[in-house]
């Protein structure tokens, strides 16, 4: 899949567990404690939808349109479409 990276700071989306991140975490045991005990981050606005960001976007932005839909839009919009 697609991966976003900030090479200068070593960040990537989704996060990766690499040898470098392990070496950086060895002298910082509280990082491991936080990692293992902190709940994962969530989008507050999506907690009640029961879906992922992708599923919400798929539902909100239906790419299909029919001639009936176009007639409704034309009746509501006085300008050019």
Secondary structure as UniProt FT lines:
FT   STRAND          4..6
FT   TURN            7..10
FT   STRAND          11..13
FT   HELIX           19..26
FT   HELIX           29..37
FT   HELIX           44..46
FT   TURN            47..50
FT   HELIX           53..60
FT   HELIX           67..76
//
